[in-house]
Amino acid sequence: MRRSVQLPPLIHARINKIISYIIIGLFFGTVYALIEKGLLGDLDYYPATNNPYDFYKNSLSTIFQSGLFGLIMGAIEVLFMDRLLMKLSLGYKLLFKVVIYGTIILFCVAFFSMISTSILLHVTLSDPVVNENLRAFFTNTGFWSIMIYIGAIFTGALFFLEMSDHLGPGVFRNFILGKYHTTHEENRIFMFVDIKSSTSVAEKLGHVLYFRLLNEYYADITKAVIQTKGEIDQYIGDEIDITWTLKNGLLRNNCLRCFYLCKSIIENNAYRYRKRYGMVPEFKIGLHYGRVTTGRIGIIKKEIIYSGDVLNTTSRIQDLCNSYGVDNLISGSLVEIILPSEEFNFREIGMCQLRGREENVRLYTLL
């Protein structure tokens, strides 16, 4: 039986982002073709250039070009924009993207217009009639009205994608589709990651430099979260709360792999941390799973939250790391459902009393 090839989650996420831009491009191309048909009506030529117009041929051409625009923009976004504009505010980021992508669209429209005119009139691209038709095309009021309309929709689409990145993969989409409109229960895995000796580190570095350290640290940890199909629930000071659906967390033991990936990424960037901050952040984690209630909460500020005893238990488990001299503690209930693997070995800590709980919890640590 042949095993299916699975792309790494990070590559999969980038491909999905490019596909999103392609879909947006195809949508705008379809809208443009329909608006163009509405403006031209029964005419079989463009009034501005007198070039022949066929609804089906021109629509297919427009939609194809728009899909190609989306592919180009998606590639630019993934390969360059994400890193180039990382430090800009949302407003400046949107403005910069609208200007850049708008310019690309205009150049592409001009190029394809010249190609189309050359083919229809059976002339070379250097023929004066091509330049004359291009000038007439771009000075037409109808063309610019449509471009402004599509530009407004495109800005809205960019805002949607930016908010999707801001809230996390799939969260904004689920919010729009109403998944969190009513509460529902589900089983989830939680991992609370906390920097060791954070108070003394903050006092040593100062608040501004410590904030920069946290920002870089969060960015590095996020890479491991994406690669293991996790979701970042929230940032609480120097603590990151990560969660998985039971399916994604147990797949290839992603919840355990995330811990090792976090350690590996921080260790691989140790030189950068020492050079900039004179230290390498160390962290401790608590891992647990259980049933939570998921839903939207708030009036003035709305937020998607998870509620349940599993959250308090995970926090208490993490608090015990210092007591047992380890950097990770995992609940026995989670260890019981983790798939057996030679990659991960556990050492039993034993039955432990958690603060604020009457029942003892069996704990393990990863070797």
C-alpha positions in Angstrom: 0.0 0.0 0.0 1.5 3.4 -1.1 1.8 6.0 1.6 0.4 9.4 0.8 3.0 12.2 0.7 2.1 15.0 3.2 3.6 18.5 2.8 5.2 20.0 5.9 2.5 22.2 7.7 4.6 25.4 7.1 4.8 24.8 3.3 1.1 23.8 3.3 0.2 27.1 5.0 2.1 29.1 2.4 0.5 27.2 -0.4 -2.9 27.8 1.1 -2.1 31.5 1.3 -1.1 31.6 -2.4 -4.3 29.7 -3.3 -6.3 32.4 -1.4 -4.9 35.1 -3.6 -5.6 33.0 -6.7 -9.2 32.6 -5.6 -9.5 36.4 -4.9 -8.0 37.1 -8.4 -10.5 34.8 -10.0 -13.4 36.4 -8.1 -12.3 39.9 -9.2 -11.8 38.7 -12.8 -15.4 37.4 -12.8 -16.7 40.6 -11.3 -14.9 42.7 -13.9 -16.1 40.5 -16.8 -19.8 40.9 -15.6 -19.5 44.6 -15.0 -17.9 45.0 -18.5 -20.8 43.1 -20.0 -23.3 45.3 -18.2 -21.6 48.5 -19.5 -21.3 47.3 -23.1 -24.7 45.6 -23.3 -25.3 44.2 -26.8 -22.2 45.9 -28.4 -19.8 43.6 -30.1 -16.9 46.2 -29.9 -15.2 48.4 -27.4 -16.3 52.0 -28.0 -13.0 53.5 -26.8 -10.8 51.4 -29.1 -13.2 49.9 -31.6 -11.6 46.5 -30.9 -14.0 43.5 -31.3 -15.7 42.3 -28.1 -16.9 38.7 -27.5 -18.4 38.1 -24.0 -17.3 34.5 -23.6 -13.8 34.9 -25.1 -13.1 38.1 -23.3 -14.5 36.8 -20.0 -12.3 33.7 -20.1 -9.3 35.8 -21.0 -10.0 38.3 -18.1 -10.6 35.5 -15.6 -7.4 33.7 -16.6 -5.4 36.9 -16.3 -6.9 37.7 -12.9 -6.0 34.2 -11.7 -2.5 34.8 -12.9 -2.4 38.1 -11.1 -3.5 36.3 -7.9 -0.7 33.7 -8.3 1.9 36.5 -8.8 0.7 38.4 -5.8 0.4 35.4 -3.6 4.0 34.4 -4.4 5.2 38.0 -3.7 3.3 37.9 -0.4 4.7 34.6 0.8 8.3 35.2 -0.4 8.8 38.8 0.3 6.0 40.8 1.9 5.6 38.8 5.1 9.2 39.5 6.1 9.5 43.0 4.5 6.5 44.5 6.2 6.6 42.6 9.5 7.3 45.7 11.6 4.7 48.0 9.9 1.3 48.8 11.4 -1.8 47.4 9.8 -2.7 50.7 8.2 0.7 51.3 6.6 0.9 47.7 5.6 -2.4 47.8 3.8 -1.5 51.1 2.1 1.9 49.8 0.9 0.3 46.6 -0.4 -2.5 48.4 -2.3 0.1 50.7 -4.0 2.4 47.8 -4.9 -0.3 45.4 -6.1 -2.3 48.2 -7.8 0.8 49.1 -9.8 1.4 45.5 -10.7 -2.2 45.1 -11.9 -2.0 48.2 -14.1 1.3 47.1 -15.7 -0.2 43.6 -16.3 -3.4 45.0 -17.7 -1.4 47.2 -20.0 0.8 44.3 -21.1 -2.1 42.0 -21.8 -4.0 44.8 -23.5 -1.2 45.3 -26.0 -0.9 41.5 -26.6 -4.7 41.3 -27.2 -4.7 44.3 -29.6 -1.7 42.9 -31.5 -3.4 39.5 -31.9 -6.8 40.9 -32.9 -5.5 43.4 -35.4 -2.7 41.1 -36.7 0.0 43.7 -36.1 3.3 43.8 -34.2 3.6 45.2 -30.7 5.6 48.1 -32.1 2.9 49.1 -34.4 1.6 52.7 -33.6 -2.0 51.5 -33.5 -1.2 49.3 -30.5 0.0 52.3 -28.5 -3.0 54.4 -29.7 -5.4 51.7 -28.5 -3.6 51.4 -25.2 -3.8 55.2 -24.7 -7.6 55.1 -25.5 -8.0 52.2 -23.2 -6.4 53.9 -20.2 -8.1 57.3 -20.7 -11.5 55.8 -20.8 -13.7 56.8 -17.9 -15.4 53.4 -17.7 -12.1 51.6 -17.2 -11.0 53.8 -14.3 -14.4 53.5 -12.6 -14.2 49.7 -12.7 -10.6 49.8 -11.5 -11.5 52.0 -8.5 -14.4 49.7 -7.7 -12.3 46.6 -7.9 -9.5 48.4 -6.0 -12.0 49.0 -3.1 -13.0 45.3 -3.1 -9.3 44.3 -3.3 -8.5 46.5 -0.3 -11.2 44.7 1.7 -9.9 41.3 0.7 -6.4 42.3 1.8 -7.9 43.5 5.1 -9.6 40.1 5.5 -6.3 38.3 4.9 -4.4 40.5 7.3 -7.0 40.0 10.0 -6.9 36.2 9.3 -3.1 36.3 10.0 -3.6 38.5 13.0 -6.2 36.2 14.7 -4.6 32.9 13.6 -5.2 30.3 10.9 -8.9 29.7 10.3 -10.1 31.7 13.3 -11.3 34.7 11.3 -12.9 32.5 8.7 -14.7 30.5 11.4 -15.8 33.8 13.1 -17.3 35.0 9.8 -19.0 31.7 9.1 -20.6 31.8 12.6 -18.8 28.7 14.1 -18.3 30.5 17.4 -21.7 32.3 17.4 -23.0 29.6 19.7 -20.9 27.7 22.3 -19.9 24.1 21.8 -17.9 21.5 23.6 -14.8 19.8 22.2 -11.7 17.9 23.4 -8.5 19.8 23.1 -4.8 19.5 24.0 -3.2 22.5 25.7 0.4 23.4 26.2 1.4 26.4 28.4 4.9 27.7 27.6 6.5 30.0 30.1 9.9 31.7 30.2 12.0 30.7 33.2 13.1 33.4 35.6 11.2 36.0 33.6 11.1 38.6 36.4 14.9 38.7 36.8 15.4 38.7 33.0 13.1 41.7 32.7 14.8 43.6 35.5 18.2 42.9 33.9 17.2 43.9 30.3 14.7 46.7 31.1 11.2 46.8 29.8 11.9 48.0 26.2 14.7 45.5 25.5 12.7 42.7 27.3 9.7 43.4 25.0 11.9 43.0 21.9 13.2 39.7 23.3 9.6 38.5 23.8 8.7 39.5 20.3 11.6 37.5 18.8 10.9 34.6 21.1 7.2 34.5 20.2 8.1 34.6 16.5 10.5 31.6 16.9 8.0 29.6 18.9 5.3 30.3 16.3 7.3 28.5 13.7 7.1 25.3 15.8 3.4 25.9 16.4 2.7 26.1 12.6 4.8 23.1 11.8 2.9 21.0 14.3 -0.6 22.2 13.3 -1.2 24.0 16.6 -3.0 27.2 17.3 -1.9 30.0 19.6 -4.8 30.7 22.1 -3.3 33.7 23.8 -0.2 35.5 25.0 -0.2 36.3 28.7 2.9 38.3 29.5 5.8 35.9 28.9 3.5 32.9 28.6 2.1 31.4 25.4 -0.9 29.2 25.5 -0.9 26.7 22.6 -3.8 24.4 21.7 -4.6 21.6 19.3 -7.7 19.7 18.3 -7.3 16.2 19.5 -6.9 15.0 15.9 -4.1 17.4 15.1 -2.4 17.1 18.5 -2.1 13.3 18.3 -1.2 13.2 14.6 2.5 12.2 14.6 2.4 13.2 18.3 2.4 16.9 17.2 1.9 18.2 20.8 5.1 16.5 21.9 7.0 17.4 18.7 6.1 21.0 19.3 8.1 21.1 22.5 11.2 19.7 20.9 10.9 21.9 17.9 10.6 25.0 20.2 13.8 23.9 22.0 15.6 23.2 18.8 14.7 26.6 17.2 15.7 28.5 20.3 19.0 26.6 20.5 19.7 27.2 16.8 19.3 30.9 17.3 21.3 31.0 20.6 24.0 33.1 19.0 21.5 35.8 17.9 19.9 35.9 21.4 23.3 36.2 23.2 24.5 38.9 20.8 21.4 41.0 21.2 20.3 40.3 24.8 23.3 38.6 26.5 21.2 35.5 27.3 19.2 32.7 25.7 15.6 32.3 26.9 14.8 29.1 28.6 11.3 27.9 29.1 9.1 25.3 30.8 5.9 23.7 29.6 2.8 21.9 31.0 0.8 19.6 28.7 -2.7 18.3 29.4 -5.9 17.6 27.6 -9.6 17.6 28.3 -13.0 18.9 27.4 -13.5 22.6 27.0 -16.4 24.9 26.0 -15.5 27.1 23.0 -17.3 30.3 22.1 -17.4 34.0 21.5 -17.5 36.3 24.5 -17.6 40.0 25.1 -19.6 43.1 24.1 -17.3 46.0 23.4 -14.4 43.7 22.7 -15.3 40.3 21.4 -12.9 37.3 21.8 -12.9 33.6 21.1 -12.1 31.8 24.4 -11.8 28.2 25.7 -13.3 27.6 29.2 -12.9 24.5 31.3 -11.0 22.9 34.2 -8.4 21.6 31.7 -6.9 25.2 31.5 -6.4 25.6 35.2 -5.0 22.1 35.5 -2.5 22.8 32.6 -1.4 25.9 34.4 -0.9 24.1 37.7 1.1 21.4 36.0 3.4 23.9 34.4 3.9 25.6 37.9 5.4 22.3 39.2 8.2 22.2 36.7 10.6 24.1 39.0 9.6 21.9 42.0 10.8 18.7 40.1 13.7 20.3 38.3 12.4 19.6 34.8 11.5 21.8 31.8 8.3 19.8 30.9 5.5 18.0 32.7 2.7 16.0 31.0 -0.5 14.7 32.6 -1.0 11.0 32.8 -4.3 11.3 31.0 -2.6 12.7 28.0 0.2 10.2 28.1 -2.4 7.4 28.0 -3.8 8.5 24.6 -0.5 9.4 23.0 0.5 7.0 20.2 3.5 4.8 21.1 6.7 5.9 19.5 10.4 5.2 19.9 11.0 8.9 19.3 9.6 9.9 22.8 10.5 8.4 26.1 8.7 9.3 29.4 9.8 9.1 33.0 7.1 8.9 35.6 7.1 11.6 38.2 4.3 10.0 40.2 1.0 11.2 41.7 1.3 14.8 42.5 -0.9 17.3 44.4 -1.8 20.4 42.3 -2.5 23.7 43.9 -6.2 24.3 44.4 -7.2 20.7 43.6 -8.2 17.9 45.9 -7.5 15.0 43.5 -3.9 14.0 42.8 -2.7 13.9 39.2 -0.2 11.5 37.7 2.6 13.3 36.0 5.3 12.4 33.5 8.3 14.2 32.0 9.9 13.7 28.5 13.5 12.5 28.5 
